[in-house]
Amino acid sequence: MKLSNKFNFIVLKDIWNKFRDIPVNENDEIDIDFYIWKKGTDKFLIWHWFDERCPNNLHDDLMFIKEK
């Protein structure tokens, strides 16, 4: 992983940590605007955005981090 990629991942991790606190309605849509996403955006669309940017995948890199 290059230094620039590591920096990008740190920013990505910070955004993910903030996303965890965003309220979601019964239709799995966010209830408030968050960064580039408007209220009503499907949370799974946002998850895919994160997954595409993770070095490995969203599950391993941000959701269920294993201690090394």
PDB file of N, H, CA, C and O in Angstrom:
ATOM      1  N   MET A   1       0.844  -1.173   0.000  1.00  0.00           N
ATOM      2  CA  MET A   1       0.000   0.000   0.000  1.00  0.00           C
ATOM      3  C   MET A   1       0.893   1.241   0.000  1.00  0.00           C
ATOM      4  O   MET A   1       1.762   1.378   0.861  1.00  0.00           O
ATOM      5  N   LYS A   2       0.685   2.131  -0.948  1.00  0.00           N
ATOM      6  H   LYS A   2      -0.021   2.019  -1.647  1.00  0.00           H
ATOM      7  CA  LYS A   2       1.443   3.373  -1.011  1.00  0.00           C
ATOM      8  C   LYS A   2       1.007   4.298   0.120  1.00  0.00           C
ATOM      9  O   LYS A   2      -0.068   4.134   0.696  1.00  0.00           O
ATOM     10  N   LEU A   3       1.866   5.278   0.429  1.00  0.00           N
ATOM     11  H   LEU A   3       2.740   5.411  -0.038  1.00  0.00           H
ATOM     12  CA  LEU A   3       1.538   6.237   1.481  1.00  0.00           C
ATOM     13  C   LEU A   3       0.246   6.968   1.166  1.00  0.00           C
ATOM     14  O   LEU A   3      -0.585   7.152   2.055  1.00  0.00           O
ATOM     15  N   SER A   4       0.057   7.389  -0.078  1.00  0.00           N
ATOM     16  H   SER A   4       0.733   7.240  -0.800  1.00  0.00           H
ATOM     17  CA  SER A   4      -1.166   8.108  -0.433  1.00  0.00           C
ATOM     18  C   SER A   4      -2.388   7.220  -0.251  1.00  0.00           C
ATOM     19  O   SER A   4      -3.442   7.699   0.169  1.00  0.00           O
ATOM     20  N   ASN A   5      -2.262   5.930  -0.562  1.00  0.00           N
ATOM     21  H   ASN A   5      -1.407   5.542  -0.903  1.00  0.00           H
ATOM     22  CA  ASN A   5      -3.378   5.011  -0.361  1.00  0.00           C
ATOM     23  C   ASN A   5      -3.672   4.835   1.122  1.00  0.00           C
ATOM     24  O   ASN A   5      -4.832   4.734   1.524  1.00  0.00           O
ATOM     25  N   LYS A   6      -2.617   4.799   1.936  1.00  0.00           N
ATOM     26  H   LYS A   6      -1.675   4.881   1.609  1.00  0.00           H
ATOM     27  CA  LYS A   6      -2.811   4.666   3.375  1.00  0.00           C
ATOM     28  C   LYS A   6      -3.535   5.890   3.924  1.00  0.00           C
ATOM     29  O   LYS A   6      -4.440   5.759   4.747  1.00  0.00           O
ATOM     30  N   PHE A   7      -3.140   7.077   3.472  1.00  0.00           N
ATOM     31  H   PHE A   7      -2.404   7.183   2.803  1.00  0.00           H
ATOM     32  CA  PHE A   7      -3.818   8.306   3.897  1.00  0.00           C
ATOM     33  C   PHE A   7      -5.286   8.257   3.483  1.00  0.00           C
ATOM     34  O   PHE A   7      -6.166   8.586   4.279  1.00  0.00           O
ATOM     35  N   ASN A   8      -5.553   7.852   2.253  1.00  0.00           N
ATOM     36  H   ASN A   8      -4.839   7.585   1.606  1.00  0.00           H
ATOM     37  CA  ASN A   8      -6.926   7.770   1.778  1.00  0.00           C
ATOM     38  C   ASN A   8      -7.739   6.793   2.621  1.00  0.00           C
ATOM     39  O   ASN A   8      -8.914   7.036   2.897  1.00  0.00           O
ATOM     40  N   PHE A   9      -7.120   5.694   3.028  1.00  0.00           N
ATOM     41  H   PHE A   9      -6.166   5.496   2.803  1.00  0.00           H
ATOM     42  CA  PHE A   9      -7.834   4.728   3.841  1.00  0.00           C
ATOM     43  C   PHE A   9      -8.146   5.295   5.223  1.00  0.00           C
ATOM     44  O   PHE A   9      -9.207   5.015   5.779  1.00  0.00           O
ATOM     45  N   ILE A  10      -7.237   6.083   5.779  1.00  0.00           N
ATOM     46  H   ILE A  10      -6.375   6.310   5.327  1.00  0.00           H
ATOM     47  CA  ILE A  10      -7.485   6.715   7.077  1.00  0.00           C
ATOM     48  C   ILE A  10      -8.694   7.648   6.978  1.00  0.00           C
ATOM     49  O   ILE A  10      -9.542   7.664   7.870  1.00  0.00           O
ATOM     50  N   VAL A  11      -8.770   8.412   5.909  1.00  0.00           N
ATOM     51  H   VAL A  11      -8.081   8.398   5.185  1.00  0.00           H
ATOM     52  CA  VAL A  11      -9.923   9.300   5.694  1.00  0.00           C
ATOM     53  C   VAL A  11     -11.184   8.468   5.509  1.00  0.00           C
ATOM     54  O   VAL A  11     -12.228   8.785   6.079  1.00  0.00           O
ATOM     55  N   LEU A  12     -11.091   7.410   4.717  1.00  0.00           N
ATOM     56  H   LEU A  12     -10.243   7.153   4.255  1.00  0.00           H
ATOM     57  CA  LEU A  12     -12.232   6.527   4.487  1.00  0.00           C
ATOM     58  C   LEU A  12     -12.733   5.930   5.800  1.00  0.00           C
ATOM     59  O   LEU A  12     -13.939   5.863   6.037  1.00  0.00           O
ATOM     60  N   LYS A  13     -11.815   5.504   6.638  1.00  0.00           N
ATOM     61  H   LYS A  13     -10.836   5.559   6.445  1.00  0.00           H
ATOM     62  CA  LYS A  13     -12.182   4.929   7.936  1.00  0.00           C
ATOM     63  C   LYS A  13     -12.879   5.963   8.815  1.00  0.00           C
ATOM     64  O   LYS A  13     -13.836   5.635   9.516  1.00  0.00           O
ATOM     65  N   ASP A  14     -12.413   7.196   8.784  1.00  0.00           N
ATOM     66  H   ASP A  14     -11.636   7.463   8.214  1.00  0.00           H
ATOM     67  CA  ASP A  14     -13.038   8.270   9.552  1.00  0.00           C
ATOM     68  C   ASP A  14     -14.471   8.520   9.080  1.00  0.00           C
ATOM     69  O   ASP A  14     -15.377   8.676   9.898  1.00  0.00           O
ATOM     70  N   ILE A  15     -14.672   8.557   7.775  1.00  0.00           N
ATOM     71  H   ILE A  15     -13.935   8.429   7.110  1.00  0.00           H
ATOM     72  CA  ILE A  15     -16.026   8.762   7.234  1.00  0.00           C
ATOM     73  C   ILE A  15     -16.922   7.588   7.627  1.00  0.00           C
ATOM     74  O   ILE A  15     -18.080   7.790   7.992  1.00  0.00           O
ATOM     75  N   TRP A  16     -16.396   6.365   7.554  1.00  0.00           N
ATOM     76  H   TRP A  16     -15.455   6.202   7.257  1.00  0.00           H
ATOM     77  CA  TRP A  16     -17.173   5.186   7.942  1.00  0.00           C
ATOM     78  C   TRP A  16     -17.611   5.274   9.400  1.00  0.00           C
ATOM     79  O   TRP A  16     -18.759   4.982   9.735  1.00  0.00           O
ATOM     80  N   ASN A  17     -16.684   5.680  10.259  1.00  0.00           N
ATOM     81  H   ASN A  17     -15.751   5.917   9.987  1.00  0.00           H
ATOM     82  CA  ASN A  17     -17.006   5.796  11.685  1.00  0.00           C
ATOM     83  C   ASN A  17     -18.108   6.824  11.928  1.00  0.00           C
ATOM     84  O   ASN A  17     -18.933   6.645  12.824  1.00  0.00           O
ATOM     85  N   LYS A  18     -18.127   7.875  11.155  1.00  0.00           N
ATOM     86  H   LYS A  18     -17.457   8.020  10.427  1.00  0.00           H
ATOM     87  CA  LYS A  18     -19.198   8.876  11.262  1.00  0.00           C
ATOM     88  C   LYS A  18     -20.505   8.337  10.681  1.00  0.00           C
ATOM     89  O   LYS A  18     -21.586   8.641  11.186  1.00  0.00           O
ATOM     90  N   PHE A  19     -20.402   7.543   9.626  1.00  0.00           N
ATOM     91  H   PHE A  19     -19.524   7.297   9.216  1.00  0.00           H
ATOM     92  CA  PHE A  19     -21.593   6.979   8.991  1.00  0.00           C
ATOM     93  C   PHE A  19     -22.353   6.053   9.946  1.00  0.00           C
ATOM     94  O   PHE A  19     -23.577   5.948   9.864  1.00  0.00           O
ATOM     95  N   ARG A  20     -21.645   5.395  10.832  1.00  0.00           N
ATOM     96  H   ARG A  20     -20.651   5.480  10.899  1.00  0.00           H
ATOM     97  CA  ARG A  20     -22.297   4.475  11.774  1.00  0.00           C
ATOM     98  C   ARG A  20     -23.340   5.187  12.636  1.00  0.00           C
ATOM     99  O   ARG A  20     -24.271   4.548  13.126  1.00  0.00           O
ATOM    100  N   ASP A  21     -23.199   6.491  12.825  1.00  0.00           N
ATOM    101  H   ASP A  21     -22.442   7.010  12.427  1.00  0.00           H
ATOM    102  CA  ASP A  21     -24.123   7.251  13.664  1.00  0.00           C
ATOM    103  C   ASP A  21     -25.273   7.893  12.884  1.00  0.00           C
ATOM    104  O   ASP A  21     -26.112   8.577  13.471  1.00  0.00           O
ATOM    105  N   ILE A  22     -25.317   7.680  11.588  1.00  0.00           N
ATOM    106  H   ILE A  22     -24.636   7.124  11.112  1.00  0.00           H
ATOM    107  CA  ILE A  22     -26.371   8.283  10.765  1.00  0.00           C
ATOM    108  C   ILE A  22     -27.648   7.452  10.909  1.00  0.00           C
ATOM    109  O   ILE A  22     -27.629   6.236  10.718  1.00  0.00           O
ATOM    110  N   PRO A  23     -28.763   8.118  11.250  1.00  0.00           N
ATOM    111  CA  PRO A  23     -30.018   7.383  11.388  1.00  0.00           C
ATOM    112  C   PRO A  23     -30.512   6.858  10.041  1.00  0.00           C
ATOM    113  O   PRO A  23     -30.365   7.500   9.001  1.00  0.00           O
ATOM    114  N   VAL A  24     -31.101   5.669  10.104  1.00  0.00           N
ATOM    115  H   VAL A  24     -31.220   5.147  10.949  1.00  0.00           H
ATOM    116  CA  VAL A  24     -31.629   5.000   8.915  1.00  0.00           C
ATOM    117  C   VAL A  24     -33.087   4.654   9.190  1.00  0.00           C
ATOM    118  O   VAL A  24     -33.425   4.201  10.284  1.00  0.00           O
ATOM    119  N   ASN A  25     -33.949   4.867   8.197  1.00  0.00           N
ATOM    120  H   ASN A  25     -33.674   5.235   7.309  1.00  0.00           H
ATOM    121  CA  ASN A  25     -35.379   4.574   8.380  1.00  0.00           C
ATOM    122  C   ASN A  25     -35.687   3.099   8.099  1.00  0.00           C
ATOM    123  O   ASN A  25     -34.788   2.308   7.815  1.00  0.00           O
ATOM    124  N   GLU A  26     -36.958   2.749   8.182  1.00  0.00           N
ATOM    125  H   GLU A  26     -37.689   3.392   8.413  1.00  0.00           H
ATOM    126  CA  GLU A  26     -37.379   1.353   8.001  1.00  0.00           C
ATOM    127  C   GLU A  26     -37.166   0.844   6.576  1.00  0.00           C
ATOM    128  O   GLU A  26     -37.240  -0.360   6.328  1.00  0.00           O
ATOM    129  N   ASN A  27     -36.901   1.762   5.634  1.00  0.00           N
ATOM    130  H   ASN A  27     -36.841   2.740   5.836  1.00  0.00           H
ATOM    131  CA  ASN A  27     -36.620   1.374   4.245  1.00  0.00           C
ATOM    132  C   ASN A  27     -35.129   1.331   3.947  1.00  0.00           C
ATOM    133  O   ASN A  27     -34.724   1.263   2.786  1.00  0.00           O
ATOM    134  N   ASP A  28     -34.310   1.371   5.000  1.00  0.00           N
ATOM    135  H   ASP A  28     -34.639   1.426   5.942  1.00  0.00           H
ATOM    136  CA  ASP A  28     -32.848   1.359   4.874  1.00  0.00           C
ATOM    137  C   ASP A  28     -32.316   2.577   4.128  1.00  0.00           C
ATOM    138  O   ASP A  28     -31.311   2.490   3.423  1.00  0.00           O
ATOM    139  N   GLU A  29     -32.999   3.721   4.286  1.00  0.00           N
ATOM    140  H   GLU A  29     -33.816   3.792   4.859  1.00  0.00           H
ATOM    141  CA  GLU A  29     -32.563   4.982   3.695  1.00  0.00           C
ATOM    142  C   GLU A  29     -32.054   5.892   4.811  1.00  0.00           C
ATOM    143  O   GLU A  29     -32.595   5.893   5.916  1.00  0.00           O
ATOM    144  N   ILE A  30     -31.006   6.668   4.512  1.00  0.00           N
ATOM    145  H   ILE A  30     -30.566   6.667   3.613  1.00  0.00           H
ATOM    146  CA  ILE A  30     -30.509   7.579   5.532  1.00  0.00           C
ATOM    147  C   ILE A  30     -31.517   8.707   5.751  1.00  0.00           C
ATOM    148  O   ILE A  30     -32.164   9.168   4.811  1.00  0.00           O
ATOM    149  N   ASP A  31     -31.638   9.141   7.004  1.00  0.00           N
ATOM    150  H   ASP A  31     -31.112   8.766   7.767  1.00  0.00           H
ATOM    151  CA  ASP A  31     -32.637  10.142   7.379  1.00  0.00           C
ATOM    152  C   ASP A  31     -32.127  11.577   7.325  1.00  0.00           C
ATOM    153  O   ASP A  31     -32.898  12.517   7.519  1.00  0.00           O
ATOM    154  N   ILE A  32     -30.830  11.751   7.063  1.00  0.00           N
ATOM    155  H   ILE A  32     -30.204  10.988   6.905  1.00  0.00           H
ATOM    156  CA  ILE A  32     -30.260  13.091   6.939  1.00  0.00           C
ATOM    157  C   ILE A  32     -29.220  13.085   5.828  1.00  0.00           C
ATOM    158  O   ILE A  32     -28.707  12.030   5.455  1.00  0.00           O
ATOM    159  N   ASP A  33     -28.913  14.257   5.305  1.00  0.00           N
ATOM    160  H   ASP A  33     -29.330  15.114   5.608  1.00  0.00           H
ATOM    161  CA  ASP A  33     -27.815  14.360   4.344  1.00  0.00           C
ATOM    162  C   ASP A  33     -26.519  13.972   5.043  1.00  0.00           C
ATOM    163  O   ASP A  33     -26.315  14.285   6.216  1.00  0.00           O
ATOM    164  N   PHE A  34     -25.643  13.285   4.306  1.00  0.00           N
ATOM    165  H   PHE A  34     -25.809  13.031   3.354  1.00  0.00           H
ATOM    166  CA  PHE A  34     -24.351  12.863   4.861  1.00  0.00           C
ATOM    167  C   PHE A  34     -23.306  12.912   3.754  1.00  0.00           C
ATOM    168  O   PHE A  34     -23.387  12.167   2.778  1.00  0.00           O
ATOM    169  N   TYR A  35     -22.332  13.789   3.913  1.00  0.00           N
ATOM    170  H   TYR A  35     -22.267  14.395   4.706  1.00  0.00           H
ATOM    171  CA  TYR A  35     -21.285  14.012   2.923  1.00  0.00           C
ATOM    172  C   TYR A  35     -21.897  14.195   1.541  1.00  0.00           C
ATOM    173  O   TYR A  35     -22.609  15.174   1.319  1.00  0.00           O
ATOM    174  N   ILE A  36     -21.641  13.277   0.600  1.00  0.00           N
ATOM    175  H   ILE A  36     -21.062  12.481   0.780  1.00  0.00           H
ATOM    176  CA  ILE A  36     -22.123  13.438  -0.776  1.00  0.00           C
ATOM    177  C   ILE A  36     -23.518  12.855  -0.991  1.00  0.00           C
ATOM    178  O   ILE A  36     -24.084  12.993  -2.075  1.00  0.00           O
ATOM    179  N   TRP A  37     -24.079  12.203   0.034  1.00  0.00           N
ATOM    180  H   TRP A  37     -23.619  12.090   0.915  1.00  0.00           H
ATOM    181  CA  TRP A  37     -25.367  11.533  -0.113  1.00  0.00           C
ATOM    182  C   TRP A  37     -26.488  12.359   0.498  1.00  0.00           C
ATOM    183  O   TRP A  37     -26.345  12.930   1.579  1.00  0.00           O
ATOM    184  N   LYS A  38     -27.581  12.410  -0.201  1.00  0.00           N
ATOM    185  H   LYS A  38     -27.697  11.947  -1.080  1.00  0.00           H
ATOM    186  CA  LYS A  38     -28.765  13.144   0.256  1.00  0.00           C
ATOM    187  C   LYS A  38     -29.658  12.250   1.105  1.00  0.00           C
ATOM    188  O   LYS A  38     -29.647  11.026   0.978  1.00  0.00           O
ATOM    189  N   LYS A  39     -30.417  12.884   1.960  1.00  0.00           N
ATOM    190  H   LYS A  39     -30.426  13.878   2.063  1.00  0.00           H
ATOM    191  CA  LYS A  39     -31.430  12.173   2.745  1.00  0.00           C
ATOM    192  C   LYS A  39     -32.248  11.306   1.787  1.00  0.00           C
ATOM    193  O   LYS A  39     -32.636  11.755   0.708  1.00  0.00           O
ATOM    194  N   GLY A  40     -32.503  10.069   2.190  1.00  0.00           N
ATOM    195  H   GLY A  40     -32.187   9.705   3.066  1.00  0.00           H
ATOM    196  CA  GLY A  40     -33.269   9.153   1.350  1.00  0.00           C
ATOM    197  C   GLY A  40     -32.406   8.199   0.537  1.00  0.00           C
ATOM    198  O   GLY A  40     -32.931   7.307  -0.128  1.00  0.00           O
ATOM    199  N   THR A  41     -31.091   8.373   0.582  1.00  0.00           N
ATOM    200  H   THR A  41     -30.664   9.098   1.122  1.00  0.00           H
ATOM    201  CA  THR A  41     -30.189   7.460  -0.134  1.00  0.00           C
ATOM    202  C   THR A  41     -30.182   6.104   0.571  1.00  0.00           C
ATOM    203  O   THR A  41     -30.097   6.034   1.797  1.00  0.00           O
ATOM    204  N   ASP A  42     -30.269   5.047  -0.201  1.00  0.00           N
ATOM    205  H   ASP A  42     -30.338   5.104  -1.197  1.00  0.00           H
ATOM    206  CA  ASP A  42     -30.245   3.691   0.339  1.00  0.00           C
ATOM    207  C   ASP A  42     -28.887   3.425   0.998  1.00  0.00           C
ATOM    208  O   ASP A  42     -27.846   3.685   0.395  1.00  0.00           O
ATOM    209  N   LYS A  43     -28.894   2.912   2.223  1.00  0.00           N
ATOM    210  H   LYS A  43     -29.740   2.701   2.713  1.00  0.00           H
ATOM    211  CA  LYS A  43     -27.634   2.680   2.938  1.00  0.00           C
ATOM    212  C   LYS A  43     -26.757   1.652   2.217  1.00  0.00           C
ATOM    213  O   LYS A  43     -25.532   1.693   2.334  1.00  0.00           O
ATOM    214  N   PHE A  44     -27.375   0.739   1.477  1.00  0.00           N
ATOM    215  H   PHE A  44     -28.370   0.706   1.382  1.00  0.00           H
ATOM    216  CA  PHE A  44     -26.592  -0.271   0.771  1.00  0.00           C
ATOM    217  C   PHE A  44     -25.832   0.338  -0.404  1.00  0.00           C
ATOM    218  O   PHE A  44     -24.759  -0.151  -0.759  1.00  0.00           O
ATOM    219  N   LEU A  45     -26.361   1.380  -1.004  1.00  0.00           N
ATOM    220  H   LEU A  45     -27.232   1.777  -0.715  1.00  0.00           H
ATOM    221  CA  LEU A  45     -25.642   2.117  -2.036  1.00  0.00           C
ATOM    222  C   LEU A  45     -24.381   2.740  -1.434  1.00  0.00           C
ATOM    223  O   LEU A  45     -23.317   2.729  -2.053  1.00  0.00           O
ATOM    224  N   ILE A  46     -24.511   3.278  -0.231  1.00  0.00           N
ATOM    225  H   ILE A  46     -25.375   3.287   0.272  1.00  0.00           H
ATOM    226  CA  ILE A  46     -23.374   3.871   0.464  1.00  0.00           C
ATOM    227  C   ILE A  46     -22.370   2.785   0.842  1.00  0.00           C
ATOM    228  O   ILE A  46     -21.163   2.981   0.702  1.00  0.00           O
ATOM    229  N   TRP A  47     -22.855   1.657   1.313  1.00  0.00           N
ATOM    230  H   TRP A  47     -23.836   1.498   1.426  1.00  0.00           H
ATOM    231  CA  TRP A  47     -21.959   0.543   1.648  1.00  0.00           C
ATOM    232  C   TRP A  47     -21.129   0.137   0.424  1.00  0.00           C
ATOM    233  O   TRP A  47     -19.931  -0.121   0.539  1.00  0.00           O
ATOM    234  N   HIS A  48     -21.773   0.084  -0.746  1.00  0.00           N
ATOM    235  H   HIS A  48     -22.746   0.294  -0.839  1.00  0.00           H
ATOM    236  CA  HIS A  48     -21.053  -0.280  -1.973  1.00  0.00           C
ATOM    237  C   HIS A  48     -19.981   0.757  -2.307  1.00  0.00           C
ATOM    238  O   HIS A  48     -18.902   0.405  -2.785  1.00  0.00           O
ATOM    239  N   TRP A  49     -20.274   2.025  -2.058  1.00  0.00           N
ATOM    240  H   TRP A  49     -21.150   2.311  -1.670  1.00  0.00           H
ATOM    241  CA  TRP A  49     -19.288   3.086  -2.287  1.00  0.00           C
ATOM    242  C   TRP A  49     -18.046   2.827  -1.429  1.00  0.00           C
ATOM    243  O   TRP A  49     -16.919   2.915  -1.914  1.00  0.00           O
ATOM    244  N   PHE A  50     -18.264   2.509  -0.161  1.00  0.00           N
ATOM    245  H   PHE A  50     -19.181   2.437   0.233  1.00  0.00           H
ATOM    246  CA  PHE A  50     -17.143   2.192   0.722  1.00  0.00           C
ATOM    247  C   PHE A  50     -16.417   0.934   0.247  1.00  0.00           C
ATOM    248  O   PHE A  50     -15.187   0.913   0.200  1.00  0.00           O
ATOM    249  N   ASP A  51     -17.149  -0.092  -0.099  1.00  0.00           N
ATOM    250  H   ASP A  51     -18.148  -0.075  -0.060  1.00  0.00           H
ATOM    251  CA  ASP A  51     -16.562  -1.365  -0.517  1.00  0.00           C
ATOM    252  C   ASP A  51     -15.636  -1.182  -1.716  1.00  0.00           C
ATOM    253  O   ASP A  51     -14.575  -1.802  -1.780  1.00  0.00           O
ATOM    254  N   GLU A  52     -16.032  -0.335  -2.667  1.00  0.00           N
ATOM    255  H   GLU A  52     -16.894   0.169  -2.616  1.00  0.00           H
ATOM    256  CA  GLU A  52     -15.227  -0.085  -3.859  1.00  0.00           C
ATOM    257  C   GLU A  52     -13.906   0.616  -3.532  1.00  0.00           C
ATOM    258  O   GLU A  52     -12.958   0.542  -4.313  1.00  0.00           O
ATOM    259  N   ARG A  53     -13.838   1.288  -2.397  1.00  0.00           N
ATOM    260  H   ARG A  53     -14.608   1.349  -1.762  1.00  0.00           H
ATOM    261  CA  ARG A  53     -12.654   2.061  -2.032  1.00  0.00           C
ATOM    262  C   ARG A  53     -11.763   1.379  -0.996  1.00  0.00           C
ATOM    263  O   ARG A  53     -10.652   1.843  -0.736  1.00  0.00           O
ATOM    264  N   CYS A  54     -12.224   0.314  -0.419  1.00  0.00           N
ATOM    265  H   CYS A  54     -13.126  -0.063  -0.630  1.00  0.00           H
ATOM    266  CA  CYS A  54     -11.425  -0.407   0.579  1.00  0.00           C
ATOM    267  C   CYS A  54     -10.339  -1.234  -0.113  1.00  0.00           C
ATOM    268  O   CYS A  54     -10.569  -1.780  -1.192  1.00  0.00           O
ATOM    269  N   PRO A  55      -9.164  -1.325   0.502  1.00  0.00           N
ATOM    270  CA  PRO A  55      -8.088  -2.126  -0.098  1.00  0.00           C
ATOM    271  C   PRO A  55      -8.482  -3.594  -0.294  1.00  0.00           C
ATOM    272  O   PRO A  55      -8.123  -4.200  -1.303  1.00  0.00           O
ATOM    273  N   ASN A  56      -9.218  -4.168   0.664  1.00  0.00           N
ATOM    274  H   ASN A  56      -9.510  -3.676   1.484  1.00  0.00           H
ATOM    275  CA  ASN A  56      -9.649  -5.556   0.559  1.00  0.00           C
ATOM    276  C   ASN A  56     -11.143  -5.608   0.266  1.00  0.00           C
ATOM    277  O   ASN A  56     -11.557  -5.964  -0.837  1.00  0.00           O
ATOM    278  N   ASN A  57     -11.926  -5.259   1.235  1.00  0.00           N
ATOM    279  H   ASN A  57     -11.590  -4.969   2.131  1.00  0.00           H
ATOM    280  CA  ASN A  57     -13.378  -5.149   1.077  1.00  0.00           C
ATOM    281  C   ASN A  57     -13.945  -4.502   2.336  1.00  0.00           C
ATOM    282  O   ASN A  57     -13.276  -4.448   3.368  1.00  0.00           O
ATOM    283  N   LEU A  58     -15.151  -4.023   2.250  1.00  0.00           N
ATOM    284  H   LEU A  58     -15.694  -4.067   1.412  1.00  0.00           H
ATOM    285  CA  LEU A  58     -15.790  -3.336   3.369  1.00  0.00           C
ATOM    286  C   LEU A  58     -15.879  -4.228   4.600  1.00  0.00           C
ATOM    287  O   LEU A  58     -15.587  -3.790   5.713  1.00  0.00           O
ATOM    288  N   HIS A  59     -16.273  -5.446   4.405  1.00  0.00           N
ATOM    289  H   HIS A  59     -16.511  -5.802   3.501  1.00  0.00           H
ATOM    290  CA  HIS A  59     -16.442  -6.387   5.510  1.00  0.00           C
ATOM    291  C   HIS A  59     -15.161  -6.517   6.330  1.00  0.00           C
ATOM    292  O   HIS A  59     -15.184  -6.369   7.552  1.00  0.00           O
ATOM    293  N   ASP A  60     -14.047  -6.792   5.657  1.00  0.00           N
ATOM    294  H   ASP A  60     -14.028  -6.912   4.665  1.00  0.00           H
ATOM    295  CA  ASP A  60     -12.782  -7.047   6.359  1.00  0.00           C
ATOM    296  C   ASP A  60     -12.069  -5.780   6.825  1.00  0.00           C
ATOM    297  O   ASP A  60     -11.423  -5.777   7.873  1.00  0.00           O
ATOM    298  N   ASP A  61     -12.186  -4.710   6.048  1.00  0.00           N
ATOM    299  H   ASP A  61     -12.711  -4.713   5.196  1.00  0.00           H
ATOM    300  CA  ASP A  61     -11.421  -3.502   6.346  1.00  0.00           C
ATOM    301  C   ASP A  61     -12.099  -2.556   7.335  1.00  0.00           C
ATOM    302  O   ASP A  61     -11.416  -1.871   8.097  1.00  0.00           O
ATOM    303  N   LEU A  62     -13.422  -2.507   7.333  1.00  0.00           N
ATOM    304  H   LEU A  62     -13.976  -3.063   6.714  1.00  0.00           H
ATOM    305  CA  LEU A  62     -14.115  -1.525   8.175  1.00  0.00           C
ATOM    306  C   LEU A  62     -15.192  -2.100   9.092  1.00  0.00           C
ATOM    307  O   LEU A  62     -15.415  -1.586  10.188  1.00  0.00           O
ATOM    308  N   MET A  63     -15.844  -3.141   8.658  1.00  0.00           N
ATOM    309  H   MET A  63     -15.663  -3.559   7.768  1.00  0.00           H
ATOM    310  CA  MET A  63     -16.961  -3.654   9.449  1.00  0.00           C
ATOM    311  C   MET A  63     -16.507  -4.626  10.550  1.00  0.00           C
ATOM    312  O   MET A  63     -16.905  -4.493  11.707  1.00  0.00           O
ATOM    313  N   PHE A  64     -15.686  -5.586  10.181  1.00  0.00           N
ATOM    314  H   PHE A  64     -15.363  -5.694   9.241  1.00  0.00           H
ATOM    315  CA  PHE A  64     -15.272  -6.627  11.118  1.00  0.00           C
ATOM    316  C   PHE A  64     -13.751  -6.748  11.073  1.00  0.00           C
ATOM    317  O   PHE A  64     -13.203  -7.690  10.500  1.00  0.00           O
ATOM    318  N   ILE A  65     -13.094  -5.788  11.681  1.00  0.00           N
ATOM    319  H   ILE A  65     -13.539  -5.023  12.147  1.00  0.00           H
ATOM    320  CA  ILE A  65     -11.635  -5.711  11.639  1.00  0.00           C
ATOM    321  C   ILE A  65     -11.049  -6.756  12.583  1.00  0.00           C
ATOM    322  O   ILE A  65     -11.405  -6.817  13.760  1.00  0.00           O
ATOM    323  N   LYS A  66     -10.162  -7.564  12.058  1.00  0.00           N
ATOM    324  H   LYS A  66      -9.873  -7.515  11.102  1.00  0.00           H
ATOM    325  CA  LYS A  66      -9.479  -8.572  12.881  1.00  0.00           C
ATOM    326  C   LYS A  66      -8.186  -7.964  13.412  1.00  0.00           C
ATOM    327  O   LYS A  66      -7.464  -7.275  12.692  1.00  0.00           O
ATOM    328  N   GLU A  67      -7.914  -8.229  14.665  1.00  0.00           N
ATOM    329  H   GLU A  67      -8.501  -8.789  15.250  1.00  0.00           H
ATOM    330  CA  GLU A  67      -6.670  -7.759  15.270  1.00  0.00           C
ATOM    331  C   GLU A  67      -5.520  -8.560  14.698  1.00  0.00           C
ATOM    332  O   GLU A  67      -5.636  -9.772  14.516  1.00  0.00           O
ATOM    333  N   LYS A  68      -4.400  -7.891  14.411  1.00  0.00           N
ATOM    334  H   LYS A  68      -4.306  -6.906  14.559  1.00  0.00           H
ATOM    335  CA  LYS A  68      -3.226  -8.573  13.873  1.00  0.00           C
ATOM    336  C   LYS A  68      -2.299  -8.977  14.962  1.00  0.00           C
ATOM    337  O   LYS A  68      -1.252  -9.567  14.694  1.00  0.00           O
TER     338      LYS A  68
END
